[in-house]
Amino acid sequence: MSKAIRCLTEDATVMALAIDATDIVARAEQIHQTSAVVTAALGRLLTAASMMGIMLKNTEDSVTLKVNGNGPAGQLVTVSDGRGNVRGYATNPVVEIPLKDNGKLDVSGAVGTEGLLYVLRDTGAPEPYVGCTPLVTGELAEDITSYYATSEQIPTVCALGVLVNPDLTVCAAGGLLIQLLPFCPESVIDRLEKNIADLPAMTAMLSEGKTPEDIVAHALAGFEYNVIDSYQPEYHCPCSKERVIGAFTAMPTEDLRSLPDENGTVKTTCSFCDKVFTFTAGDLEEIIRNRGNKK
């Protein structure tokens, strides 16, 4: 089961959030049957979205991350609620490109190094907050860091990692997000920079059995801190037949009647979980009648 913790130093100058997202990313791979490099890319974005969801003020709020890069994976989309429960997809789930010279998966090659990162926060306001920054590297961790620095002016360190087994299953996935809070002194920044410089790769720590607690302890070595939140986020999609009916209800009658195929049925597939919902022409007529009765 995936686990995330959020910590705050006793002097309230540094926030650190660490997550073991292995089960989340493994579930995404099972649903979408992604190739190794897309598993790594989508897994990193799922991990980032889960951490950013946990940082929302209310559990009913949500955050959506969209990456529109110029790479072959196409658009990557992830959505998290305020508990870190997350879902996502890639436009092209199967991409085969050469490994990097160091033998690692070429995430930036799949995502692209040119494009945009969108952050949409839905907090129940009439309009969601929308932030947008250019991709920096396409490796995603650096792009999240750049987003916070550029769009929100919050000094942030983001580390993301996904390790894929030869059989394409997920060995380890997780992330770390550290933010400097207002009035953080230079002495704290200097110590934190040294800790981060000595921090092993995220997948190395997780594959060695390190927990989110261990990761935070390494990142905040020398600091007094407290765990303020603990979560067990999951890959979760809230789609349902009722939601599809709601979407159909909003369609014009002519468009709705044009949907059935030659067999008299229409199938809709959820992009996030690949669940298929089937409706007959008779079902659509009932939706039309019910819509008329409500007027």
Protein Blocks (a to p, Z undefined) as FASTA:
>chain_A
ZZddddddfklpaccddddfklmmmmmmmmnopafklmmmmmmmmmmmmmmmmmpmbfkb
ccddddddfbfnlpadddddfkopacdddfblbccddddfkopacfklmnopcdcddddd
dehiabdcddddddfklnommmmmmmmmmmnopacdddddddddfkopafbgcddddddd
ehiafklmmmmmmmmmmpccfklmmmnopafklmmmmmmgoiacddfbdcddddddfbdf
klmmmmmmmpcfklmmmmpcfkopacdddfklopacdddfklmmmmmmmmmmmZZ
